[in-house]
Amino acid sequence: MRVKSWHLGVVFLLALAVLAWGAEGISGYRFDQQDSESILLFPGARHWFGTDSLGRDLFTRIFYGARVSLFIALFSSTLTMILGVGLGALAGWAGGRAEAVLIRTLDVLQAIPSFLLVSVLCLWLQSRLEIGDLNLKTLFSLGVSISLVHWFNVAKVTRGQTRQIKVLTYVEAARALGASPLRIFLRHILPNMRGTLGVLFALQIPASILYESMISFSGYGLQSPQVSWGILLQEGWRSLSEFPHLLLLPALVLFLTVLSFHLVFRGPFSGRLS
């Protein structure tokens, strides 16, 4: 059997999931366990990926941090699809002024640098939310901020698909029989967009992972002693010249994760976008 590139992507993502939920058991170290006698060690037999400036095991921290990054990616991608599909379908079905308002609004929002928009929204949400736990508030703010910027393209695709499908014969027949717009969308329009929307959802995941990393790297996301890939990149950047493994190893895992998602969803499912 010929091994395809997307097979390798699946294998890596499965391995990542196992390591993310079993990192501490596999390495034998807690993600926040400090050791003053093992500070800034290079990769070796005892610490496979080395240690950081507080003697914490980098292997454990990288894969434990995957929990945070993947959670935010899945949460924000789900919310992105809800917003994008809902508003796009509404505009495509209603047409006229509602559609024109949505398109003009999207044109304006997409002209704003997305990283700036996510950062501002994240800071604003953190100052407004009344959630007691700081980490939960930060995670929620990150996920919502990313989704509020990423739904634009999903809405445009959904709008276009809805406009094409709503004029088909079986949709017109359902309208003539008195079916409500919601029933028509759920029973006739949405099933015909499932393939395209599934691929769009999958492609949101790596994009969200990158955004979480950039936001945390900039200092607007989670803060130490919590751990995510963005925090690890931020910490590694400070000592790049003397201890490059602190930056390069988290960056490598992040790169392979994003690449794997793209390989998987541009492989067997890419034809559904056409």
N, C-alpha and C positions, 0 to 999 in steps of 0.2 A: 504494500500500500504506500502510495506516495504521500510524504508528509508535506502539507501546505503551510504557508506562513501563519494562517489563522489558527492552525492546530497548536503552534508554538505559543500564540497569544493566549489560548484557552489554558494550556498547561501552566503558563506563568501566573495567570490570574487565580487559578485554583491553588497553586502553591502560595501565592500572596495571601489568600483568604485563610489558609491553614496557619501560616506564620503569624498573621495579624492576631488571631485568637489564641495562639499557643506560644507566642514569642517568649514569655517569661518562663514557661515550663521547659521549652527547648534549650534556652541559654542557661537557665539556672539563676538568672538575675532579675530583680524587679526593675521596671523602667526608671524608677526614681531612686534606686539604691546607689548610695555614694560610697566611694572607697578612696580614702586619702592616700593609700599606698599604690594606687593604680591610676594615677592621673595622667592623661594625655598619652596613653599607650598606643602604639601603632598596631594594626591588625596582627594577630598571632593565635597560638593554640588556645590560650586561656580566654581571650576576648577576640572573637573572630573578626569583628569590624573595628577593633580598638576601643578606646574610651575617650570621654570628653574631659573638659577642664575640672569637673567635679568627680571624676573617676567612675562615671556611670557608663554601663555597657552600651555601646552604640548600636550593636545588632538588635538588642531588645528595644531600644528607643525608636529605631527606624520602623520596625514592624509593628510595635505597639502603636506608634503614631499613625500607622495606616488605618487604624480603626476610626480615628477622628476624621481623617481626610476622606475616606470612603463613605462614612456616614453623611458628612456634609454634601458630598457629591450626589448621593442617592436622594437625600432629602430635597436639595435644591433642584435636581433634575425632575423629580416628581412634581414639585410645585410649579416649575417652569412649564411643564406640559399641561397642567391644569389651567394655568393662566392663558397660555398661548392657544390651546385648542378651544377653550371657552370663548375668548374674545374674537379669535379668528373666525370661528364658526358663526358667531353672532353677526359679525360684519359681512361675511360672505352670504349668509342667508338673507339678511335685511337689505343689503345693497344701499344705494342712494347715499344720503347724507351720513348715515352711521358708518358706512364703509369709507367714505371720503375722510371723515374725522379720524378714524383709526389709522389710515395710511399716512395722513399728514402728521399725526402725533408720532408715529413710528419713525418717520423721516427726521423729525426734530430730535428725538431721543437718540437715534443712532448716530447723529452728528456729534454727540458728546462723547469724549473718550471713555470707553467702558470701564477701565480700571479706576478712573477718577470717580465715576458715578457709583461704582460698587463701594469704594472707600467712604464716600460721603454718606451713602445710605446706611452702611454698617455702623458708622459712628453715631448717626442720628438715631437709629433703632436702639443702640446700646444705651443712649441717654434717655430714651423714652420708655423702654420696657420696665415693668415693675416685677421682674422675676428675681427672687432672692438669690439664687445660686448664680454666681458670676460666670462660671464656665458654661452653664446651660444658656444663659442670656447671650453670651458671645457666640455659641454654636448656632443658636436660633437666628441671631442677627446676621451672621455670615451666610447661612443658608437662604434666608429670605432676600438678602441684598443681591446675592448672585442670581437668584431666580427672577428678580425684578428687572434685571438687565438682559437676561438670556431669553426671555419669552418672545422677543420681537420677531425673530426669524420663524419660530414655530407658528406664530399668529399669521404671518404672511403666507406660509405654506398651507396652513389649514384654510385660510380664506380662499386661496386659489382653488384648492381641491373642492371646497364646498360649492363654489360657483360653478365648477364643471359638473359636479354630480347632481345638483339640485334641478337641473333642466332635463335630466334623463327621463325616459318614459315611465319607469316604475316609480320614480319619485312623484311625478305629476299624477300618476294614478292614485298613489297614497294620499296626496293632497285632495284629489277629487272625492275620495271616500271619506274625507273629514278627519284624517289623522292630524294630530297636533304637531307643530314644528319640532317640539322636543322628541316626540315619538319617532318622527321621520328621521331626525338626526341620529338617534340612538340605534334604530333598527335598520336604516338604509344607507345613511351617509357615513357614519363612523366606521362600520365594518369594512367599507371600501377604502378607508384611509389607514387601516390598521398597520399594514406593512411599512408605509412611509413614516407614520408616527412612531412606530417601534424603532426604526433606525435613527430618527431624530432624537428620541429619548436616549438611546445608547450613546450617541455622539455628544450629548450634553454632559455625560459623566466625566470623560477626560478633561473637558473644558472647565468643569466645576472644580476638579482636583487642582488644576493649574491656578485657578483664581484663588482657591483657599490658600495655596502655598504662597502666592504673591502677597495676599492680604496679611497673612501671619508673618511673612518675611518683612513686611513694611512696619510691623508693630501694631496693627489694628485688630488682629485676631486674638487667638489664645495666647496666654503668657506663661512662661516658666513658673512653677515646675511641671505644668501640663506639657504635653508633647504632641506635635503634629509635624508633618513634613516641612511646613513653612518655618516653624520654630527651629528645627534642626538646620535648615539652610541659613537662617539668620545667625545662629550660633557658630556655624562652620565658617561663615564669611569672615568673621572677625579674626580667625587664625589660619586663613587660607595659605599664606606664604610658608608657615612653619609646620602646620599639621593639615595638609590638604585632604586627608581622608575624612575629616569631619564635615567637609562640604561635598566632596566628590561622591562618596558612597550614598548619602541620602539623595543627591541629585541623580545618580545612576538608577536607583530604585524608582524614583519619580518618573524618569525618562522611560524606563522599561514598562512601567504601568500604563502610562499614556499611550505608548506605542502599541502595547498589547490590546488595549481597547480599540484602537483604530484598526489594527489587523483583523480583529474578530468581526467588527461591524462594517468593515469595508471588504470583507471576504465573501462569505456565503450569503450575506444579506444585502450587498451593495446593489444588486439588480432591482431591488424593490424600490429604489429611489427613482428609477427611470419610469 
